[in-house]
Amino acid sequence: MKAFDLSLYLVLDPGLCRDRGMIETARLAVKGGATMVQLRDKEGDTTRLIEIGRALKQVLAGTHAALIVNDDVEAAVEIGADGIHIGQDDMTVSRARALIGPQAILGLSVETPDLAAQADPALVDYIGVGPVFATPSKPDHKQPVGFDGLKAQIAASPIPAVAIGGLKAEHVARALAAGARGVAVVSAICGQPDPERAARMLMTEIAAVSASA
């Protein structure tokens, strides 16, 4: 599998990124330290995702950041993205892995310890766990689980986990203490006046926890 770093995982939201745009937001966030960028546009069709994804790939070229596409395998393959992230209601992980090949990154959303335990290390590279808090960026999310629920999900998982769901800089220490390898954020960077500074603040918190571990 390709090496990747879950430390600061930016999930792009076209609505929140409206003023600056997803491509520029991603560029600035990665400059500030974001390690992974997920293209998530529930309203966009495959053609639009490919267009944005190719622009993102150009912007991220030469950086340390991996580009992940949410749900749309066809778009991910056309873009030449580093991987794909799917939910429980999307295609099966075996089907996704067959389509993207053995070297691409495959992420899977889970919302319970049982689902976390079922993640197959032979197919899935990481899981997104939560949601920790309620978040308007994904109105159809499951019931928030808090940090105790987060810890239970991570403890059940055989593979690395990234925490998601309304997380801000002040939540980083507790998310990592629960066992997460990193934090996935949307509004903590998307729509912020200075995405680079927002990412840098998050990375400062992550580095502080790592240094004290």
HELIX and SHEET records of a PDB file:
HELIX    1   1 MET A   22  LYS A   31  1                                  10    
HELIX    2   2 THR A   46  LEU A   60  1                                  15    
HELIX    3   3 VAL A   73  ILE A   79  1                                   7    
HELIX    4   4 VAL A   93  ILE A  100  1                                   8    
HELIX    5   5 PRO A  113  GLN A  118  1                                   6    
HELIX    6   6 GLY A  146  ALA A  156  1                                  11    
HELIX    7   7 ALA A  169  HIS A  171  5                                   3    
HELIX    8   8 VAL A  172  ALA A  177  1                                   6    
HELIX    9   9 PRO A  195  SER A  212  1                                  18    
SHEET    1   A 9 LEU A   8  LEU A  12  0                                        
SHEET    2   A 9 MET A  36  LEU A  39  1                                        
SHEET    3   A 9 ALA A  66  ASN A  70  1                                        
SHEET    4   A 9 GLY A  83  ILE A  86  1                                        
SHEET    5   A 9 ILE A 105  VAL A 110  1                                        
SHEET    6   A 9 TYR A 126  VAL A 129  1                                        
SHEET    7   A 9 ALA A 161  ILE A 164  1                                        
SHEET    8   A 9 GLY A 182  VAL A 185  1                                        
SHEET    9   A 9 LEU A   8  LEU A  12  1                                        
END                                                                             
